[in-house]
Amino acid sequence: MDHQAVLALFDRQMRVEARPETAGTTIEHAGRVIRYLGGDQDWNAVIWSDLDPATADETIDGEIRWFGERGLGFEWKHYGHDQPADLAGRLARAGFEPEGEETVMVAAIDELDLDTSPPDGIRFEEIVDPAGVEVLVNVAEKAFGAGIPWLRPRLLAQLADAPENVRMFVAFAGDEAVSSARMDLTPGTAFAGLWGGGTVGQWRGRGIYRALVAHRARLALALGYAYLQVDATDQSRPILQRLGFEALTTTTPFQWSSR
């Protein structure tokens, strides 16, 4: 993989040319930053910036004021190659709270080994209605050990506004939901995004996550996407590497609370 070429394509298609996911979200180009805006019920973030040492601090302060005037907390989605090189430190000094660093991993779908089936006794069901979203959110919160307050309204809005651009799955052992995963599709781009892959503790280590990646990859390939992209935790990164994913950059969510 030509990492620099793929990274440039990712930055252009998925950040600079980002599109709103639902009718209630907007993308706003505001000088040196691009904002993803979802109001108080969804994700709000700075998803791209064009900064240098002379403009970084002033721009950061301006975004804090802009979101604060609207009573919104927000995330500055920082990538390891963003400029200036000390942007992460500047965000921290401005009062942002960094969450865990993740690795942006990408794979050319047609180079992956997709001959992976669910483990014995596990079946995958696609989620297509609000009742299924409730099941998915419950198992995701159980898998990640925390509430995810934005997830339910986001998925319900995606189902209502653009169901063709999201694919959601829950893995069941009998009647028990044990894992969940999603895939966001952006028509006209080369990338399908894999999100939310999480398995309940006692069901980990059995190949469910790997099989869910392969399942979504087959769908993305059939739909004409060239690459899969994942923001991978330390737990999922080794699995993805064995599947054929490569590290492209890193990403860290820096959170600002309006309260």
C-alpha positions as CSV (number, residue, x, y, z in Angstrom):
1,M,0.0,0.0,0.0
2,D,1.2,3.5,-0.9
3,H,0.6,4.9,2.6
4,Q,1.1,8.6,1.7
5,A,-1.3,8.3,-1.3
6,V,-3.9,6.5,0.7
7,L,-3.6,8.9,3.6
8,A,-4.0,11.9,1.2
9,L,-7.1,10.2,-0.3
10,F,-8.5,9.6,3.2
11,D,-8.0,13.2,4.3
12,R,-9.6,14.5,1.2
13,Q,-12.6,12.2,0.9
14,M,-13.4,11.5,4.6
15,R,-12.4,14.8,6.2
16,V,-12.2,17.8,3.8
17,E,-15.1,16.5,1.7
18,A,-17.1,15.0,4.6
19,R,-20.8,14.8,4.2
20,P,-23.6,14.9,6.9
21,E,-24.8,11.5,7.9
22,T,-28.4,12.4,8.7
23,A,-30.9,15.2,8.0
24,G,-30.2,16.7,11.4
25,T,-26.5,17.0,10.9
26,T,-24.4,19.5,8.9
27,I,-20.9,20.0,7.7
28,E,-19.6,23.6,8.1
29,H,-16.4,25.0,6.5
30,A,-15.3,27.8,8.8
31,G,-12.0,29.3,7.8
32,R,-9.2,27.0,9.0
33,V,-11.5,24.2,10.4
34,I,-14.3,22.0,9.3
35,R,-17.0,21.2,11.8
36,Y,-19.4,18.3,12.0
37,L,-22.6,19.6,13.8
38,G,-25.3,17.5,15.2
39,G,-26.9,19.7,17.9
40,D,-27.2,18.6,21.5
41,Q,-28.4,15.1,20.6
42,D,-25.5,14.0,18.4
43,W,-21.8,14.2,17.8
44,N,-20.3,17.7,17.4
45,A,-16.7,17.9,16.3
46,V,-13.8,19.6,14.5
47,I,-13.0,17.0,12.0
48,W,-10.2,18.8,10.0
49,S,-8.0,21.7,10.4
50,D,-5.3,23.6,8.4
51,L,-3.1,25.2,11.1
52,D,0.5,26.2,11.7
53,P,2.3,27.5,14.8
54,A,1.1,31.1,14.2
55,T,-2.6,30.3,13.8
56,A,-3.2,27.2,16.0
57,D,-3.8,28.8,19.4
58,E,-6.1,31.5,18.1
59,T,-8.1,29.0,16.1
60,I,-8.5,26.6,19.1
61,D,-9.7,29.5,21.3
62,G,-12.1,30.6,18.6
63,E,-13.6,27.1,18.4
64,I,-14.0,27.0,22.2
65,R,-15.9,30.3,22.0
66,W,-18.0,29.3,19.0
67,F,-19.3,26.0,20.5
68,G,-19.5,27.6,24.0
69,E,-21.8,30.3,22.7
70,R,-24.2,27.6,21.5
71,G,-24.0,25.5,24.7
72,L,-22.4,22.6,22.9
73,G,-19.6,20.3,24.1
74,F,-17.5,19.1,21.2
75,E,-14.6,16.9,20.1
76,W,-11.5,17.9,18.3
77,K,-10.7,14.8,16.3
78,H,-7.0,15.0,16.2
79,Y,-4.9,12.9,13.8
80,G,-1.3,12.1,14.3
81,H,-0.2,13.8,11.1
82,D,-2.1,17.0,11.7
83,Q,-0.2,20.2,11.8
84,P,1.4,21.8,13.7
85,A,3.3,18.9,15.1
86,D,2.5,20.0,18.7
87,L,-1.2,20.4,18.1
88,A,-2.1,17.7,20.6
89,G,-0.2,19.6,23.3
90,R,-1.8,22.9,22.4
91,L,-5.3,21.3,22.7
92,A,-4.4,19.9,26.1
93,R,-3.1,23.2,27.3
94,A,-6.4,24.9,26.2
95,G,-8.4,22.6,28.4
96,F,-9.3,19.7,26.2
97,E,-9.4,16.2,27.7
98,P,-7.7,13.6,25.5
99,E,-9.3,10.1,25.4
100,G,-7.4,7.0,24.4
101,E,-5.3,7.1,21.2
102,E,-6.4,4.8,18.4
103,T,-4.7,3.6,15.3
104,V,-6.3,4.4,11.9
105,M,-6.0,1.2,10.1
106,V,-6.8,0.7,6.4
107,A,-7.0,-2.4,4.1
108,A,-7.4,-2.8,0.4
109,I,-10.5,-5.0,0.5
110,D,-9.6,-7.1,-2.5
111,E,-6.3,-8.1,-0.8
112,L,-8.0,-9.4,2.4
113,D,-8.7,-13.1,3.2
114,L,-12.5,-12.9,3.6
115,D,-13.0,-16.7,4.0
116,T,-14.0,-16.4,7.7
117,S,-17.3,-17.6,9.1
118,P,-19.0,-17.0,12.4
119,P,-17.9,-19.4,15.2
120,D,-20.1,-22.5,15.8
121,G,-23.3,-21.5,17.6
122,I,-23.0,-17.8,16.6
123,R,-25.3,-16.2,14.0
124,F,-25.3,-12.6,12.6
125,E,-28.5,-10.7,12.2
126,E,-28.7,-7.4,10.3
127,I,-30.5,-4.5,12.2
128,V,-33.1,-2.8,10.1
129,D,-35.6,-1.3,12.6
130,P,-35.8,0.6,15.9
131,A,-36.3,-2.5,18.0
132,G,-33.1,-3.9,16.6
133,V,-31.3,-0.6,17.3
134,E,-32.3,-1.0,21.0
135,V,-30.7,-4.5,21.0
136,L,-27.5,-3.2,19.3
137,V,-27.1,-0.3,21.7
138,N,-27.7,-2.5,24.8
139,V,-25.0,-5.0,23.7
140,A,-22.6,-2.3,22.7
141,E,-22.8,-0.6,26.1
142,K,-22.3,-3.9,27.8
143,A,-19.3,-4.7,25.6
144,F,-17.7,-1.3,26.1
145,G,-18.6,-1.1,29.8
146,A,-20.1,2.4,29.6
147,G,-23.2,4.3,28.4
148,I,-23.1,5.6,24.8
149,P,-25.7,8.3,25.0
150,W,-25.3,9.6,21.4
151,L,-25.5,6.2,19.8
152,R,-29.2,5.5,19.9
153,P,-30.4,8.8,18.4
154,R,-27.6,8.7,15.8
155,L,-28.5,5.2,14.6
156,L,-32.3,5.9,14.6
157,A,-31.7,9.0,12.5
158,Q,-29.5,7.1,10.1
159,L,-32.2,4.5,9.7
160,A,-34.8,7.1,9.1
161,D,-32.8,9.4,6.8
162,A,-30.4,7.2,4.8
163,P,-30.7,3.5,5.7
164,E,-28.7,2.6,2.6
165,N,-25.6,4.3,4.1
166,V,-25.4,2.3,7.3
167,R,-25.3,-1.5,7.9
168,M,-25.6,-2.7,11.4
169,F,-25.2,-6.2,12.8
170,V,-25.7,-8.1,16.1
171,A,-24.1,-11.5,16.8
172,F,-26.3,-13.9,18.8
173,A,-25.6,-17.0,20.7
174,G,-29.0,-18.5,20.9
175,D,-31.2,-15.7,22.1
176,E,-28.3,-13.8,23.8
177,A,-26.8,-10.8,22.0
178,V,-23.1,-11.1,22.5
179,S,-21.5,-8.6,20.0
180,S,-22.4,-5.8,17.6
181,A,-20.8,-3.9,14.8
182,R,-21.6,-1.2,12.2
183,M,-20.4,-0.1,8.8
184,D,-20.9,3.5,7.5
185,L,-21.0,3.9,3.7
186,T,-20.3,7.1,1.9
187,P,-21.3,6.9,-1.8
188,G,-18.7,8.3,-4.2
189,T,-15.7,7.6,-1.9
190,A,-13.3,4.7,-1.8
191,F,-13.7,4.1,2.0
192,A,-16.2,2.1,4.0
193,G,-15.9,2.7,7.7
194,L,-16.1,-0.1,10.3
195,W,-17.3,1.2,13.7
196,G,-18.4,-0.1,17.0
197,G,-17.1,-3.6,16.9
198,G,-17.4,-4.8,20.5
199,T,-18.0,-8.2,22.1
200,V,-19.2,-8.9,25.6
201,G,-16.4,-10.0,27.9
202,Q,-17.1,-13.7,28.3
203,W,-17.5,-14.1,24.6
204,R,-14.2,-12.6,23.5
205,G,-11.4,-14.6,22.0
206,R,-13.7,-16.9,20.0
207,G,-13.3,-15.2,16.6
208,I,-16.6,-13.2,16.6
209,Y,-14.9,-9.8,16.0
210,R,-12.8,-11.2,13.2
211,A,-15.9,-12.8,11.5
212,L,-17.8,-9.5,11.8
213,V,-15.0,-7.7,10.0
214,A,-15.0,-10.2,7.2
215,H,-18.8,-10.1,6.9
216,R,-18.8,-6.4,6.5
217,A,-15.8,-6.5,4.2
218,R,-17.6,-8.8,1.8
219,L,-20.6,-6.4,1.7
220,A,-18.4,-3.4,1.1
221,L,-16.5,-5.1,-1.8
222,A,-19.8,-6.1,-3.4
223,L,-20.9,-2.4,-3.2
224,G,-17.8,-1.3,-5.0
225,Y,-15.7,0.1,-2.1
226,A,-11.9,-0.2,-2.4
227,Y,-10.8,0.3,1.2
228,L,-11.9,-0.5,4.8
229,Q,-11.0,2.0,7.5
230,V,-11.1,1.3,11.3
231,D,-10.1,3.5,14.3
232,A,-8.6,0.6,16.1
233,T,-8.0,0.1,19.9
234,D,-5.0,-1.8,21.2
235,Q,-7.3,-4.7,21.6
236,S,-8.5,-4.9,18.0
237,R,-5.3,-3.8,16.3
238,P,-3.6,-7.2,16.4
239,I,-6.7,-8.9,15.0
240,L,-6.9,-6.4,12.2
241,Q,-3.1,-6.7,11.4
242,R,-3.5,-10.5,11.1
243,L,-6.4,-9.9,8.7
244,G,-4.2,-7.6,6.5
245,F,-4.9,-4.1,7.7
246,E,-2.1,-1.6,7.9
247,A,-1.6,1.3,10.2
248,L,-2.0,4.6,8.4
249,T,-1.9,7.2,11.2
250,T,-3.3,7.7,14.7
251,T,-6.3,9.5,16.0
252,T,-7.1,10.9,19.5
253,P,-10.5,12.4,20.5
254,F,-9.9,15.6,22.5
255,Q,-13.1,16.5,24.4
256,W,-14.3,19.9,25.4
257,S,-17.3,20.2,27.8
258,S,-19.5,23.3,27.7
259,R,-20.6,22.7,31.3
